[in-house]
Amino acid sequence: MRRLTAAAAVIALVALAGTAGAFTLAEWEKYGYTMSTFDARSLAMGGAGLAAIDGAAGMVLNPALIAKTEGIDVALTGIVVLAEESRETPLHDSFDGVIGYNTYALNTEVYDRYVGAVAFNPEGDFGELEWAPVVAVGYSPRIDMSYGYHVQYRDPDFQTEPADKILYDYYHEGDGGIAAFSVALGQDVTPDISLGLGVDFLRGDYEVTERWVYPADSDEEDVATRSEYNSISGTRFTFGALVERFHRVDIAAVYRAPFTLVGDYKAVPVSPEMAGEGEFEYGYPGEIAVGVAYHPRNLLMTTVTCDIEYAQWSDFREYFPTVLGVKEAHDPELDD
């Protein structure tokens, strides 16, 4: 019997902390925010769900989860992240006392992202194909490069007039990102064990700009630079397993392979003679994740779940970007 279900998360508001904490300047500037993709139920559980989200909704988290699909399963999710990043740089006197604040920085952007997946189990429609795997296709944003960062530099000399004079405003902004068009297969190898394989075809482009804006009474002229990253492509493989052999406890394991993004790069700097264009290459590390879901006795609708993920960013030099054929320098202190 064919079954059609749809799961929709209308809006999920996430403060810029915890799950959404990677929308800060430091991570975005080099590699963007590698987005965790989940539905509303997974979001309500803190982003966990490797062993708990069955069907199309679990496709991105763990491809083995789609093996639990019955008939046709459709999952649609919308996520809205409200950024609240702000900083102030204190100005100290000779006695290390704070006499004011010299720099003000903030990011109050709103980021909206949408995910969709469809899974189909041919069993029942094609009775003779007992070992036919469940097939799923989907779309999801994977690397977010949208960002709006603003720093306001003020005169550190509080004895001058007017006090706290604005020297200039600095804007560091990005727009665009990388999306995944995904295909996955899931199969029950035994009634209690499921395996899955997913392939992400990564495509996208983005633009990064920097602007220095001076007050109207300043002798300086406004300055702007722009970097364009176009025709970006890459491929990533994901392997997943789900074990339901234990009473009330499900265990999942996922391996996401390392991947590389390549594309065209164009720089439009302050001085036209410094402009350049060519190719770039960014490497991203592999990830290993395990998850556990527990279903308490006599609480049929309750699930307690926990996921642990590890990405080998500690081997930092291996993943430093290559732009215009030159591998960017690294700080040895970052290796640890």
C-alpha positions in Angstrom: 0.0 0.0 0.0 1.4 3.3 -1.0 1.7 6.0 1.7 2.3 9.7 1.2 3.4 11.8 4.1 4.7 15.3 4.3 6.7 16.8 7.2 7.0 20.6 7.2 8.7 22.9 9.6 7.2 26.3 8.9 9.8 28.5 10.7 12.4 27.7 13.3 14.0 30.7 14.9 17.5 30.0 16.3 19.5 32.6 18.3 23.1 32.9 17.2 24.5 30.5 19.9 25.0 26.8 20.2 23.7 25.2 17.0 24.0 28.4 15.0 27.2 29.7 16.5 29.2 29.2 13.4 27.7 32.2 11.7 30.5 34.3 13.3 33.2 36.1 11.3 36.1 33.8 12.1 34.7 30.6 10.5 32.8 32.3 7.7 35.8 34.2 6.4 37.7 31.1 5.3 35.3 28.3 4.8 31.8 29.4 5.4 29.3 27.7 7.7 28.9 24.0 7.0 25.2 23.7 7.7 23.7 20.9 9.8 20.5 20.0 8.0 17.6 18.7 10.0 13.8 18.9 10.2 11.7 20.5 13.0 11.8 17.4 15.2 15.5 17.1 15.0 16.0 20.8 15.7 13.8 20.5 18.8 16.2 17.8 20.0 19.2 20.1 19.6 20.1 19.0 16.1 20.4 15.3 17.0 18.7 12.6 14.9 21.2 10.2 13.4 19.3 7.3 14.9 15.9 8.8 15.3 14.6 10.5 12.1 13.1 7.9 9.7 12.3 8.3 6.1 13.0 11.2 3.8 13.5 13.6 6.7 16.6 11.7 7.8 18.2 11.5 4.3 20.8 14.2 4.9 21.6 13.1 8.5 22.1 9.4 7.8 21.2 7.7 4.5 20.5 4.5 6.3 17.4 6.1 7.8 15.6 6.1 4.4 15.4 2.3 4.5 12.5 2.7 6.9 10.4 4.5 4.3 7.0 3.0 3.5 5.7 3.8 0.0 6.4 7.4 -0.8 7.7 9.8 1.9 8.1 13.6 1.3 9.9 15.9 3.7 10.0 19.7 3.5 11.8 21.9 6.0 12.3 25.7 6.4 14.9 27.1 8.8 15.3 30.7 9.7 18.4 31.8 11.7 18.3 35.1 13.4 21.9 36.3 14.0 22.8 38.2 17.1 26.5 38.7 17.1 27.9 41.9 18.6 31.2 43.0 20.1 32.7 46.0 21.8 36.4 46.7 22.1 37.3 48.4 25.4 39.8 51.3 25.6 42.0 51.1 28.8 43.9 53.8 30.7 47.3 53.4 32.2 45.8 51.8 35.2 44.1 49.2 33.1 40.7 50.7 33.7 38.0 50.9 31.0 37.4 54.5 30.0 35.3 53.8 27.0 34.8 51.6 23.9 36.7 52.2 20.7 35.3 49.7 18.3 31.7 48.4 17.8 30.9 45.4 15.7 27.7 43.7 15.0 25.9 41.2 12.7 22.1 41.2 12.9 21.3 39.4 9.6 18.5 36.9 9.1 19.4 33.7 7.2 16.6 31.6 5.7 17.2 28.1 4.3 14.9 25.4 2.8 15.4 21.6 2.5 13.4 19.1 0.6 13.6 15.3 0.0 11.5 12.5 -1.5 12.0 8.8 -0.7 10.4 5.9 -2.5 10.3 2.2 -1.4 9.5 0.0 -4.4 8.5 -3.0 -2.2 4.8 -3.6 -2.6 4.7 -1.9 -6.0 7.2 -4.3 -7.4 6.6 -7.4 -5.3 9.2 -9.5 -7.2 12.0 -7.0 -6.2 12.3 -8.0 -2.5 15.9 -6.7 -2.3 15.3 -3.4 -4.2 16.7 -0.5 -2.1 14.8 2.5 -1.1 15.7 5.5 -3.3 15.7 9.1 -2.3 16.5 12.4 -3.9 16.8 15.8 -2.2 18.0 19.3 -2.2 19.6 21.1 0.8 22.0 24.1 1.4 25.3 22.8 2.7 27.8 25.7 3.0 26.5 29.1 3.8 28.5 32.1 2.7 25.9 34.8 3.4 27.1 37.2 6.0 26.8 40.8 7.1 29.5 42.2 9.4 29.9 45.8 10.4 32.6 47.4 12.5 32.5 51.0 13.5 35.9 52.6 14.4 35.9 55.5 16.7 38.5 58.0 17.9 40.3 56.5 20.9 41.2 60.0 22.2 38.3 60.9 24.4 39.8 64.3 25.1 39.1 65.5 21.6 35.9 67.1 20.4 33.5 65.7 19.5 34.1 62.9 21.9 33.8 59.4 20.5 34.1 60.6 16.9 33.4 58.1 14.2 36.6 57.6 12.1 35.1 55.2 9.5 32.8 52.2 9.1 34.0 48.9 7.8 31.6 46.4 6.2 32.5 42.8 5.4 29.7 41.1 3.5 29.0 37.9 1.7 26.2 36.5 -0.4 25.6 33.0 -1.8 26.7 29.5 -0.9 26.9 25.9 -1.9 23.9 23.6 -2.2 23.7 19.8 -2.6 21.6 17.9 -5.0 21.6 14.5 -3.3 20.9 10.9 -4.3 20.7 8.2 -1.6 20.1 4.4 -1.4 18.9 2.6 1.8 18.5 -1.1 2.4 17.5 -3.3 5.3 20.1 -6.1 5.2 18.3 -7.8 8.1 15.1 -6.8 10.0 17.3 -5.0 12.6 20.2 -3.6 10.5 20.0 -1.0 7.7 22.8 0.5 5.5 22.8 3.6 3.3 24.9 5.4 0.8 24.4 9.0 -0.2 26.1 11.2 -2.9 26.0 15.0 -2.8 26.6 16.8 -6.0 27.7 20.2 -4.7 27.1 23.4 -6.8 27.0 27.1 -6.2 28.7 30.5 -6.2 29.2 33.4 -3.8 30.6 36.9 -3.6 32.5 38.6 -0.8 32.8 42.4 -0.5 34.7 44.7 1.8 33.9 48.4 2.2 35.5 51.3 4.1 33.0 54.2 4.4 34.2 57.5 5.9 32.0 60.3 7.4 30.9 63.1 5.1 33.4 65.6 6.7 36.4 63.3 6.3 39.2 63.9 3.8 39.3 60.2 3.0 37.4 58.6 0.1 35.3 55.5 0.4 37.0 52.3 -0.7 35.5 48.9 -1.8 36.9 45.5 -3.0 35.1 42.4 -4.2 36.0 38.7 -4.6 33.8 36.5 -6.8 33.7 32.7 -6.6 31.8 31.2 -9.5 31.0 27.8 -11.1 31.8 26.0 -7.8 31.5 22.2 -7.9 32.4 19.1 -5.8 31.2 15.7 -4.8 30.8 14.2 -1.3 30.0 10.6 -0.3 28.2 9.6 2.9 28.0 6.1 4.4 25.5 5.3 7.1 24.4 2.4 9.3 21.4 1.9 11.7 21.2 -0.9 14.2 17.8 -1.6 16.0 18.7 -5.0 17.6 18.6 -3.7 21.2 15.4 -3.3 23.1 14.3 0.4 23.1 17.8 1.5 21.9 18.8 2.4 18.3 22.4 3.0 17.4 23.6 4.8 14.2 27.1 5.5 12.7 27.8 7.8 9.8 31.0 8.6 7.9 31.1 11.7 5.6 34.1 11.5 3.3 36.5 14.5 2.8 35.7 16.6 -0.3 37.2 19.4 -2.4 35.4 22.4 -3.9 36.9 23.9 -7.1 35.8 26.9 -9.1 36.6 30.2 -10.8 38.0 33.1 -8.8 38.0 36.8 -9.7 39.4 39.6 -7.5 38.4 43.2 -7.9 40.8 45.1 -5.5 41.2 48.7 -4.7 44.0 49.1 -7.3 42.9 47.9 -10.8 46.5 46.7 -11.5 46.2 44.2 -8.6 43.1 42.5 -10.1 43.4 38.8 -10.9 41.3 35.8 -11.9 41.8 32.1 -12.2 40.9 29.0 -10.3 40.6 28.2 -6.6 40.5 25.0 -4.6 39.1 24.5 -1.0 39.5 21.3 0.9 37.1 20.1 3.7 37.8 17.3 6.1 36.0 14.1 6.6 33.6 13.6 9.5 32.7 10.6 11.8 29.4 10.6 13.7 27.6 8.3 16.1 24.1 8.6 17.5 21.9 6.8 20.0 18.1 7.0 20.4 16.4 5.7 23.5 12.6 5.0 23.7 11.5 5.0 27.4 9.0 2.3 28.5 5.4 3.4 28.6 6.2 6.7 27.0 5.5 5.7 23.4 5.9 9.2 21.9 9.1 10.1 23.8 12.6 9.7 22.3 15.8 10.6 24.0 18.6 11.0 21.5 22.3 12.0 21.5 24.7 12.5 18.6 28.5 13.0 18.6 30.4 14.3 15.6 34.1 14.6 14.9 35.7 16.6 12.0 39.5 16.5 11.6 40.0 20.3 11.4 43.0 19.8 13.7 45.1 18.8 10.6 44.7 22.4 9.5 47.4 22.7 7.0 46.0 20.0 4.8 42.8 21.9 4.2 44.1 25.4 3.7 42.7 26.9 0.5 44.5 27.3 -2.8 43.7 30.5 -4.7 45.1 31.3 -8.1 47.5 28.4 -7.8 49.0 29.6 -4.5 48.3 27.8 -1.2 47.6 30.3 1.4 50.0 30.6 4.3 49.1 29.3 7.7 49.8 30.2 11.3 51.7 27.2 13.0 49.9 28.1 16.3 46.6 27.0 14.7 47.8 23.4 14.2 46.9 22.5 17.8 
